[in-house]
Amino acid sequence: MKLDAGSVFASRPKLKEIKLRDGFVLWLEQRSDEGGRTTALIRPLGNSNLSAQELTSFPCDVRTRIHGYGGGAFASAISEEQLWLAWVDDTNASVWTQCWKLNNSSNQEKTYFSPVNQSICLSRTANVCFGDGLIDLKRMIWIGIMEKEKKDYLVTFSLFDQSQDPNIIYQAKDFIGYPTLSPNSEKLAWVEWQSLSMPWDQSKLLVGSLSNRDKLISINTLLGDSSDIPVSVFQPTWFNNNKILISEDESGWWNLKLIELCITNNLIKNSKNIHRIEAEFALPQWVAGMSTISVYDEKIVALSCKDSMWRLNIITEDSSLKNIDIPFDDLSYLDSDNDYAVMFASNSYQDFSILEVDLNKNVWTNYFDNSSLPILQENISVGESFWFNGFNDHLTHAWYYPPVSGYSAPSPLLVKIHSGPTSMASRGLNLGIQFWTSRGWSVVDVNYSGSSGFGRDYRDRLKRAWGHADVFDCCAAALKLVELGKVNEEYIAIEGSSAGGFTALACLSSSNIFKVAACKYPVTDLISMQKKTHRFEASYLDHLLGTFSDNKSIYIDRSPINNIDKINTPIIFFHGLKDNVVHFEQVNQFISRLKNNSIAVELKTFPNEGHGFHDIKVKIEALELTEKFFLYHLGI
């Protein structure tokens, strides 16, 4: 039975930023059926029969634009049966807060907390971005990041006053991420990186002391200042009041390190590596608020990734590691409290949902209604780990999804290219992939050179090789499947979004194996991107291609806009007119020149979408138009 596009995106919200607070689970839901609006919800831990209470009702949209890609949109704290929530509302880009009181009498209903006050807008409306914040109940303030005029600041707001000017407690040279408060609220740790580096390439860990007047003093850099080897620091987490746990990749893998501070100052007293293994305990920091490590009762619970598959681990301070056996291999947004952990979990048969784990008993509970899936389990195509020789003969990974039973090989093939380009193709249920396999297609989701989840060396294969190494890998994956007799070389399609769209277009100009293509908001002009891209990625191309001043010819040669005469493949494009990352003029110029060359091309624009589509109607239309375009031009 074919899976229709409406079922692929049918009103299942995208889950984000789960938190566990004093027996309650809080998280964000981004709802496609509400135009992509994101809202905060809460429910008691361990109660699958209870519905969630919505805390931020319509029209509130809990979303940040910090560093262009957002994240870290809300913070929470519970004390003395009071819940404090602070969030950034995208409708006015301001910081808001509200307090609720635990309602002990209505635990079987949908209202676990009753409002103590109306929501308060803490910040004035201004041309700034806020995000990645936390609540300090000792001082009754919100502490977070403000991005203003190409600089990052640590700022505070009182939780009681409206329309405040931000109280600046620290100014960074460039970027700030992951501010985190010690258990006694006396010290603040955070990550910084300079504009010449992306945070997954090189960053540093800082710590300072908070005075009673919201001032940050005794600031020291703990890691990343003097090492000859570039180090990336991810998600500092307080182990106790004087120890900080981080993920860092000095070994070539994001592994755990525990740093002990001197009691009298914020200098390192001691540091040690925690269980070094060839696996990643972190991921590229494209958005704020991501979490792969947490601490409970001076033990560590952490997510680790090996070969694009995630595991849940308990690690003690003496470095002993115990894996918790759970039937999920795609995990994200971990948090823990009082011997319990929560996260989002998926596997080949189940979409992302909330997973609760009793860390003492090693018992897990997952809240997912399989009856809501529009596809039967026996009709799901399960990704097969597929290794092949890629760029420079390196072993390269992909997930291969065969067509469902009833279709014979060789089949049509869709080559999927993830964005980033430092993202990762995982094996969690992707109904977009099942859409194609239910129609007799094979799909290969390529972890090309530069993908995360395989160590720094794998990521660094793309250094100065974007548009070359990734292209080779994607073509090699398709050719290997043809060689194995799994797919028909006359029916090979390719699709990508953003950076993946760039790779897709570069594949079309480098090879004739792809017969049709679909691109969402693709990068087409590297020189234009170098001049006009937003602050967060302003120097990203220096890593991917080399500095523009020394490598202008590479920018010219690898720009799809300069290779149009080599493209003979029909392409359908999709673009949001509010895209501030890849400006529409890039794609429009590209399409005009394709038409001048008599290449079959279609364009669909969406006036209210940006870099990434959120509205369910837009997603459905894009998928339906893609299928129609593919079938017509492949003649099947």
N, C-alpha and C positions, 0 to 999 in steps of 0.2 A: 504494500500500500504506500503510495507516494505521500510524503509529508508536505503539506502546503505552506506557503510563506507566512500566512496568518498564524499558523500554529507554531512556527519557529519563534515568533516574537510575542506570542499571546500573553499579554498582561503579567508576565513573570518579572518582578522587579529585580534590578541589579543590586546585590548586597554589598555594603561597604562598611569599613571601620567599626568592627564589633568591639564592644567593651564589656567587662564584667565588673560590677560594682556591688559589693555587699549583698550578694544573693540575687542580683537582678542583671539581666542581659540587656544591653542597649546596642542599637545598630542603626545604620542608615539604609534606606531603600530608595533607589532611583526608579521612578515609575514611568515607563514608556507611555502608558495610557493616560498620563497626566502631563504630556508634553516634555517628559524628562525631569519633572520636578523631583527633588530629593527631600525626604522627611525623616525625622528621628522617631524611633519606636523603643518601647521597653516592655519587658514581661519578666516574671519570676524565673529563676533558674530551676530547671528540672520539672517543668510543668507543661507537658506536651499538649494537654487538653485546654490550655488557656490561650486566649487570643492576646495579641499585642496591643498596648495602648499607644496611640499616636500622640507625640508631645508637641510637634510643630505642624499645626494644621494649615491647610490651604489658606492663602496663597504662598505661605512661607516656603522658600526654596533653599535648603541647607547645602550650600556649595561655595567653594572659594575659587578664586582665580590666581592664587599665589603662584608665582613663577610660571604662569601661563597654563599649567595643567592642573592646578588645584590640589585638593586633598587636605586632610587635617581640618575638616570643616566643623567639627563639634568637640566639646570637652564636657566631662561630667564628673560629679563627685557626690557621694552620699555620706551624711554624717548626722547622727542623732535623729534618724528617721526623716531627714530632709534631703531631697534631691535637688542639686543645683546643675543646671544645664546652661552652657554658653555655646553659641553657634554663630557662624557667618551666614547672613541671609543674602542670597544673590540678587534679590530684587532691589536692594539698595547698597550692597557691598559693605554693610555695616556689621558690627559685633552686637549680638543680642544676648540677653540672659533671662532666665526665669527660675523661680524656686517652687517646688512642690512638697507637700507633706504626705508621708505614707498613710494610706487609707487602709487600716487594718480590717475594716468590716466588709470590704468588697473584693476579697481575693478570688472569688469565683466569677467576678464580672470583668469588665474590660478596663476598669479604672483603678489602678493600683496606687496612683498618687493623685492628690487633689491640689490644684494651684493655690499657692499662698498669695501670689500677686500676679498682676498682668506682666506680660513680657516687656522688657525694658531695652531700648536701643542705646547701647553704651557709647557708641562713637558717632561723631558727626559725619555726615555724608561728604566724602572728599574723593579726590582722584588718587586713591591708594588701594592696595590689596591687603587684607588681613588673613591669617590662617595659622594652622599648626600650633594651636594654643592649648593651654591647660588652666585649671582652676586651682588657685591657692586659697584654701579655706582658712589658713592661719591669718592671712592678711586680707582676705575677702576681695581678691583681685583676679582678673584674667591676665595671664601672661602669654604672649604670643609674638608672632612675626608680623611686622608691617613692611610691605614693599612699596617704596616711594621714590620716584625720580631715580630709578636704576640703582637703588641702594636698599639693603635690608637692615632692619632695626628690631631689637627686642623691646617691646612696649608693654605697658600695663594699663588696665582700666579698673576702676572701682566697680564692684558688682551692684552698687546701689544708685549710681548717678546716671542721668540721661545726658546724651549729646556732649560727651567729654572730648577734649583734645587728648591725644595719646600721650602718656608719660613715657618718654624714651629713657630706657635704662642702659642701652648699649647700641652702638653703631658698628656694623661689620664693614670690612673693606668691600665685600661683594655679597655672597649668599650665606643664608643661615637655614638650618634644618634641625628638626628633632629636639627642641628644648624640652628638658625633663627635670622635674623637681625631686630632690632627695626626700626620703620618707619624713624627715623632721622639718622639711620646708626651709632649710638653711642654705642649701647649695643648689645651683642650677648648672646643668651640663647641656651642651649643644654641639652640633656639627657645623663647620664652615667649609666653604670651598671658594676658590677664586674663579673669575670669569674665564680664565684660560683653560680651565679643566671642568669636566663634568663630574658630578659627585661620585660616580662609580669609577672614575679614573684616579682622582686624587682629592682627598679632603683631610680635615684635621678635627680633633676633639678638643673642646675647651670646657673649662669649668670656672665658675665664679661664685661668690657668696652674696646672698641677698640680705640687705640690712632691713631693719624694721620699717624703714621709710621707702621701701621699694627701690632701693639703689643697688646696683650690682658692683661689687668690689672684689679685690684680690683675684683678678682674672688671670688664668694661666692656660697655656696650650699644653695638653698632655700627650698628644700623639699627632704625628703628621707634619711636624715643623722641620725636623732635622734629618730625617731618614733619606738616604740616597735612593732608596727604592720607593716609588710612588705607592702610597697606601690609601685605600678607600675605607672610610669609617661609616658604619651603618648602625642606626638605632641605639644610642646609649641608653642603658637601663640601669637604675640603681639597684645593686645587690643588697646593700644596706646603706647606712648614712655615710660611710667612708669608702665604699667600694662601688665601682662602675663596671658594668658588663657591656661589652660592645662586640660587634662583628667587624673584623678587619681582614684584609686580604694580602698581607705581607708575604704569606707562604704561596700565593698564587690561587688560593681559595678563600672565600669569605668564611673564616673560622672565628671561634669565640676567644676573647681575651678578657681577663679580669684585672682591673687596675685598682690598687689600694692607695688612698690618699693619706698624706700626713694629717694628723689631727689638728695641728696648729696652723697649717696653711694648705693651699690647694696645689701642692706639688706631689709628684709620684713617690710613694714610699716603696711600693713593690708592684710588679705586674707579672702575670703568668698566663700562658696559653692554656686553654681548656679544650682538651680532646681534639687534637689535630687530625683531620681526615680530609680526603679528597672529595669534599661535598661542600655545597654553598649554604650558609646560614643567613643569607641576605639576598637581595635582588636590586637591580638598578633603581635609583630613587627618582623616578620620573614624577611621582606625585608624593605629597606629604601624607603622613599618617599611616604608612605601611608598617606592619609589625610581624616579625618572625621569631622574636625572643621575648620571654617574660620570666619573672622571678616570683616564686612563692615559697615561703618558709625557708629562705636561704637555699633553695634548690632552683635549678634552671629548667624551664620547659622551652623547647626550641623546635622550629621547623628546619629541616635540612633537605637540600635538593641535590640529587645525583642523577645525571642523564635524563633530566626533564621530568623526574618523578620526586614528589615530596614525601617526607616521613616526619612523624611526630616522635620527639625524644625527650626523656628526662635525664638531666646531667647534674651530677653533684659537684661540689667545689673541688673534690679530689680527682675530677676528670672522668669518673666512671660514667658510661653512657648506657641507657636502657631504652630500646625502641619500644614504643607502644603499638601493638598490633591493631590496626584499624583498616577497614576495607576501602580506604580512600587514598588516592595518590596525587590529588591536586588540592592543595591546602593554602590558605591565606588568612591574613589579619588575625594573628594569635593574641589572646590575652588570658590572664589567669588571676585567681584570687581565692584564698582559703581552700587550697587543695583541689580546685577545679580549674579547668581550662575551657575556653570557648574559641571557636574559629569558624571559618567558612570552609566547607569540604565538598568535593566532587569526585566522581569516578566515571568510568566509561558508561555507566548506566543511569547516572543520577546527576542532575544539575546542582549548582552550588546551593547549599542550605546550611543552617546552623548546626554545628557539631559540638556537643558538650561531653567533656571527659572528666571522670572522677580519677584524679591522678594517684590517689592512694590505692584504690581498688582496681585500677586499669579497666574501668567499665565505661563504655561510651554510649551516648544516646544521640540519635540524629533525627531531626524534625523535617521530614520530607514526605509529601504525599505523592507516591508513585502514580496514583490514579490521575493526577493532574498532567502527567506527561502525555503528549499527543502521539506517542509512538510506543508500540509494544517492545518489551525487552528483547524478544527473539528477532526483532527487525532492526536492532541497533548494530551498526558496524563499529567494531572495536578497533581502536588504533593499534597497529603492530609496529614495534620498534624496528626502524629501518636504517641501517648504516651503509654508507657508500663512500667511495673515494671522491673527495671534493677538491677544492682549491689547493694547489701545491701537493696533491695526493694525500691530504689530511683526511682521516676518517671523519665523516660528517653525519649528523643525525637528522632523522625526520620521523614523523608518524605517518604510516601508510594505512589508509582506510579502504578496504576492498568494498566493491558494491555488495548489496545484500543478496542473499540467495535468490535464485530465479533469473539472474543475469549472468551471461557467460562471458568469459575473457576471450580476447582482449577488450577492455571497456574504454569508454572515454575517460580522460583524466583531467582533473582540476588541480593545478599547482597553486597552493595557498602560500602567501608570503606575509609573515607577521610584520608589524610595524616596529618602530623603535629608532634604529634597527637593533637595539639591545634587548628586545623582548624575548619571549620564549614560547614555542609551541608546546603545549602540554596535552595530556590525554583525557582531561575532564570532558564530560559530555558537552558537545557543541552541536546544537540542533541545526545550525547553519551548514555544518558538514553533513549531518544526517539528511538534510534536504536533498543533497546531491547523491549520496549513496543509495537513498531510497528510489532514485531514478535510474539506477544502473551505472552510475559513475564511480570511478575510483577517485580518491582525494589524497594528495600528499601534502602534509603540513611541514614545511622545511625549517629546521633549526640551522640556518646557514651560518657561515662565518660571522662572528660578532654577536651571536645569540648568548644570552645568559644561561646559567644553570650548569655550565660545563667548565668553570674555572676561568681565570684571567687570560691564560694563553689562548683559549678558544675565542674569548671576546676580542682580544687584541689581533686576531687574524684579519679583522676588518680595518686595522689601523692603516691609514693612507691607501686603502684598497676598496673603499665603497664604490659600488658601480662596477667592480671587477671580481672580487672574491665572492660576493653574494650572488652575482649573476652566474658565475661558473657553477656554484653549488646548486642553484635552482635548476639550471639546465642539466647538470649531471644527474640529479635525482630523477628527472623525467626520463632521460635517456636510459638510465639503469632499469627503470620499470618497463620501458619498451623492450630492452634486451632480455629481461626476465619473462617476457610474454604476458605481462599482466595488463598492459594498456595498449590501445590502438594509436599508433603514431600519427594518424590522420585526424584524430579528435582530441587534441591537447589544448586546454585553456589555461589561462593564468589570471590571478587576481591579487591585488594588493591595495593597501590604504596608506596614505601619508608616505613615510619612508619605504614601506612595502610597495607602494605605487611607483615610486622612483625605480626600485629594483625591477618591477614588472616591465616598465617601459624600457629600461636598459636591456632586459632580456630580449625584448622584441627587436631591438636594433642590433643585437649581437648574435641572434640565432633565428633560424626559420622553423624551429620545431613547434612553436606556439601558433595556433591557427586562429585564436580569438582571445580577447582580453577584456577585463573590467578593472577600472581604477577609481578609487575614491580619494578625492583631495590629494593627488600625487604631487610630489616635488618634481618639477620639470626643468627648472632653470637654476643651476647651482650658484651662478653669479648673482642672480636676483635674490636667492635665498640668503646668500652671504651678506648682502646689503640690507635686506629688509626683515630678516627673521627676528623673533622676539628675544628679549634679554637672556632668558634661560639657555637658549641654544646659540647665542651669538658667536661663540668660539667652538661649537661642536664640530663644524666642518674642518677646523684645524687638525683635529684628531683623525677624522675620516678621510681627509684628502691632503692635508698639509696646509700650511699658512697660504693665504691667497696671494700675498706679495711674492712668494717664492714658487708658487705652483699654479699660476693663473692658467697655464695651458691645460693642466689636468681638469680644472673646473670647466673649461670650455669643452674639452674632448669628452668628458663623461656626462655632460648635461644632455638629457633626452631632447631638449629643444634644438640642439645642434646635430642631432642624429636622426632627424625626422625622415630624411631621404632614404634611410636604411630600414624604415618600418613599412611593412606591407600588410600588416595584420589589422583586421577590424577591431575597434576599441569602443567601449561604452564608458563614459565618464560621469561621475556624480560629485557635486560640490556644494557646500554651504556658503551662502553669500555673506555670512558673518565670520568667516574663517580669517583669523588674524595670524595664523602660523604659515599657511600656504595661501597667498592671496589669489583671488579668483582670476586676476588678470594674467597670471602665469599660465593657468590651464586654458583660458580662453584663447590666448595667443597660440598655444600649442595646437588646439583643435582647428583653428583657422588655417594653419599651415598644413595640417593633415588633409583638410578638405581641398586645399589647393593642389595637393598631390593625388586627389581622387581616391583617398582611402576612406572606406566606410567607417563613419564615426557618428556617435550619438552623445548628447550631453543632457543631463537632467540636473537642474539647480534647485536648491531649497532655500528660500529667503530667510527662514528663521533658524537655520542650523549653522554651526561653526565647524571647528576642526574635530570631527567626530559627531555622529548623528545620535540623537536622543529620542526623537518622537517615533512612536511605534508605527505610525502611518508611513513615515519616511523610510524606515527600515524595510517594511513590507514591500513598498513600491520599488525600492532599489533592488531587492532580491528578485522580485517578479520580472522586472525589466531586464535584469542580467540573464536570467534563464531564457527569456524570449530572444534576446540578442544572440546568445550562444547557439541556441538551437537553429535559428535562422541561418547564421553564417557558417555553421558546421554542416548544415544540411541533414540534420537528424531529427 
